[in-house]
């Protein structure tokens, strides 16, 4: 009996859940709709789906927009490369969708690993650890970026080994050489994004990404058509645009009153 009593007394959650006022009110409305027996079941389910969809869209919508903008930046770079010639388009396509996509997926996957740690820290109200985990992730990704740089530098030899023609391999190698700074922008950008996302701060990243897209188009136009930097200039502008996003998000974190 005494042991059972002690278990009842001492077994309680280590961390008490705590939600924001907006989420509490939304959850309360959702529960009231589902428990309202005066409404038909189908109507309750439809209303609940609408409420839940609004909650999800507030978090998922800006995040999806950010990833879409990242893709559009790469696609716009390929479009500008296509205006330079067929060889430049082939090189940009191969470099962007082959070598660069490999780097992007690897760095994003490694950066996403910090989500588990950030979730534990945020749930446990150890908010100071969010910054620590983001900094450690940045260091690890930067070290990984050094090894990925070797792939970029020797991309021509790798493509020739895989059977690509010398002309296309040279064009792709020239393109990815301009993307080397982008590797280290990934190393900083992904931890910053996860740092913000786990605190439900997603709108600033979406706004910054959208603004950077328009700036990227202007910079690419100047580099390709006015300065005549060619294929290398197009890829360098893509790297520069990514660093603009990184700096803008960092400035937001430093200057925002939320941190």
Secondary structure, DSSP 8 states (H G I E B T S, - for coil): -HHHHHHHHH---SS-----HHHHHHHHHHHHHHH-TTS-HHHHHHHHHHHHHHHHHHHHHHHHHHHHHHHHHHHHHHHHHHTT-HHHHHHHHHIIIIIIHHHHHHHHHHHHTHHHHHHHHHHTT-THHHHHHHHHHHHHHHHHHHHHHHHHHTHHHHHHHTT--HHHHHHHHHHHHTTHHHHHHHHHHHHHHHHHHTTT--HHHHHHHHHHHHHHHHHHHIIIIIS--HHHHHHHHHHHHHHHHHHHHHHHHHH-TT-
